[in-house]
Amino acid sequence: MSPILLQIIISTWAWLFLYWGFWYRNRHRGAEWSCRVVTFLHGLMVTFLSGYVVFVDGPWPLTHAGHPNTPLQEFILCLSLGYFIFDFCWCVLLDGESDLMLTHHLLSMGGMSLVLDTGKSGPELNALIFVSEITNPFLQMRWFLRDSGGYHSLAGDVVDILFVALFLGLRIVGGAWIMHSVMKSPETYGTLKGGILAMYGVSFMFLVEIFSFAKRKINKKLQAWRNERSQGDHTKVSRHLPSLGIRGSVEPNLQRANRSC
């Protein structure tokens, strides 16, 4: 058995045992809660590791696309591939995600498997992991806030803003920069170029969903602000009515208006 295949198997079982451990100790919370904790931990781990590879350990992906993998890059790819195998099986067995998310998982597993098999293109794929996974912890935090009833608060707004900003700035803009370097690199396999292009297309489909969500949330916030402002105006009017000597004739109508807002 090759060392890379062994690392993938160990990684898959490690994520699975971690999930079982969380589920066993928190059975009252449900299977999805345990799976999202594992997803949150994976997002944190691979974000820090891939970020270290991109910005410190090197080589720089924008100038070394298609170059041979380093041992650390292969470790991160095996760690992440094991997680995606676990999560894909969980989603299929428990019917926990949409077809778009399953497509994202399949493309991710295919790309990482190809890079590990050929021994090339580790720099650009680690960079793609960084820009893709950096938003994942915020997505899970949003779910945990909603599950605990704390989403409709300042914390929920901050998490949503950070998630959207990072998605646009890194996954879309940064992803386009990486994709441009990959497409013009003569060292990168054509199959991997097609896979990265497909992954970027999936990111744009996610972006459409995010814009739809952001539009709904902004509209709700504006409506709530208008209602509060309208309520405040009615309160100010009712406070001044006694001094005008017309409280008895007008206030019942205002009270009915307040109940209808």
N, C-alpha and C positions, 0 to 999 in steps of 0.2 A: 504494500500500500504506500502511495506517495505521501510525503510529508504534508503537502497542500491538502490532499483529500482527507487526511487524518485531522488536520486543523478544522476543516469544514464540518466534519462529523462531530468533533468535540464541541465546536461552537454551537451547532444545532441542539445537541443534547444539553449543553449548559443553559441556553435560553429556555429550553423546555423545562428543565428542573427548577430554574428560577421561577418560572410561571407556576409550576405545581406548588412550590414553596409559598408563594404569595396567596395562591388560591386556598391552600390548606389552612393557613393562618387567618384568612379573611373570607371564609366561605359565605358569610352573611352579606358580603358586598357584591357577589356575583362574579362570573367568569370574565366579563368585559373589563371590570375594574382591574383585575389582576393582569390581564393582557395589556392594558394601557399603562400600567406601572412598568412592565417590561419594555414596552415601546418607548416610554419616557427615558428609562435608563439607557437604552440603546442609542437614542437620539443624543443624549448628553455625551456618552462615551465616544461615539464615532465622530461627533462634531469636534471635540477637543483633540482627538487623535489625528483626524484628517486635517484639521486646521494647523496642527503642529507640523505635519508633513508638508503642507502647501507653503507655509510661511517661514518655517525654521529649517526643517531637515532637508527639504528639496527632493528632486530638482523642481524648478519653477515650471508649472504645467503649460503656461502660455508659450514657452520657448522650447519645451522638451516633450511635446506631445508625441506619443508613439515610442518613447524610449523604454529601455528595459525596467522591469519592476525592481524596487528595493525590497529587502526583507520586511521592513516596517509596513510598506504599502501592501504587501501580500498578507501580512497579519491582519491589517484593517479590513481588507477585502474578504478574507476568510471569516472574520468576526461578523461582518455585516451580512455576508451571504448566508451564514448559519441562522442569523435572526430572520432574514427574509423567508428562508425555507420554513422556519417555525411559524411565522406569522401568516404566510400564505396558506399553510395547512390549517391553521386555526380559523382563518376567514372562510375557507371552503367548508370545513366541518360544521362550523357554527353559523354559517351564512351571515358573517358579521360585516361585510363591506360591499361596496358597489362594484360593478363591472369595471369602471374606470380605475379604481384602486387595485383590483386584481391585475389589470393590464399593466399598471405601474410596477407591481411586484414582479410580474413575469419578465418585463423588460429589464428591470434591475438585476434579477437573478441571471438572466441571459448575458448581460454585459459583464457582470463580475466573473461569471464562469469562463467567458471567452478570454478575458484579460489574464485570469489565473492560468488558463490552459496554454496560452501563447507566450506568457512571460513578458508581455509588452503592454504599453499604454497605461501603466499604473499611475503616472503623474496626473494625467487628465481625469481619470476615473475617480481618483481620490479627491480631486478638486470638485468634481460633480457631486460626490457624496457630501462634501462640506457644505456647498451652497443649497443642497436639497434637504439635508437633515438638520440644519441649524434652526429651521422653523418648526420642526416636529415637537420639541419640548413645549413650545407655546401652544400648539394645537392640543396637546394632552392636558396642559394646565387649564385650558378653556373648558375641556370636558369635565375635569375634576371640580372646577368652580361651579359648573352647571349642576353636577351631580350632588354637590354639597349645599346648593341653594345660594351660593355667593357670587353667581355670575353677574347679576344685575347690580353691580357696585362699581366703585372706582377701579378695583383690581381687575374686574372683567373688562372694563374699557381699556386699561393699560395693556393687558394681554392681547386683546384684539388689535390694537394699534401697532404693537410691536410685531405681531405675526404678519399683518398685511405689509408693513414697511419692509421687513426682512424678506418676505416673499417677492415683493416687487424689486427691491434693490439687489438681492443676491441671486435668488432662483431665476428671475427673469432677465435682469440686466447682466448680472455676473454669469449666468448660464449662457447667454448669447455670446459673451466675450470668449468663454471657454469653447463653445461650439464653433465659433469662427476660427480659432486656432486649430481645432481638431480637423475641420474640413479642409484647411489649406496645408495640413501636415502630410508629407509623402510617406511618413513612417507608420501612420495609423491605418489599420485594416479597414477596407471598405465596409465590411459587415458591421464593425463597431461604429463607423461613422453613421450608417443608417440607423443603428440602435440608438445612438445619442440624439440624432435628429427626431426619432420617434418619441424619445423621452421628453425632449423639449416641447413637442406637440402636446403630450400629456400634461405638461406643466401649464401650457396655455389653456387647456380645457379646465384645469383646476382654477386658473385665474378667472375664467368666466364665472365659475361658481362663487369665487371669493367676491367678485364685483357685485354679484347678485345679493350675496349676504350683506356686504357693506352698504348697499343701497337700502335694503330693508331696515338695517339697524339705524342708519342716519335718518330715514323717514320716521321711524318710531321715536327717536330722540327729539326730532323737530316737533312732532305731534305732541309729545309729552311737555315740551317747553311751551308750546302755544297754549295748551290746556292750563298749565300753571300760571301763565301770564294772564289768560282770560279770567281764571279764578281770582287772581290778585286784583284785577281791575274791578270785578264785581264786589270784592270785599271793600275796596276803597270807596266805591259809590255808596254802599250800604252804610258805611261809617259816617258819611256826610249827610245822609238823608234826614236824620233827626233835626239838624240845624236848619234845614230848609222847610221844615214843617209839613212834609209830604210823605213821611214814613209810612203811615197807615195805608195810603192808597197805592204806593209803588212797591214796597218791600215784598209783598207776597209774590208778585210777578218775578222779581229778582231771585227769590228763593227757588221758585220753580225752574228758572233758567239755570241756577247753579246745579240742581239735581240732574238736569238733562245734559250737562257738559261732561 
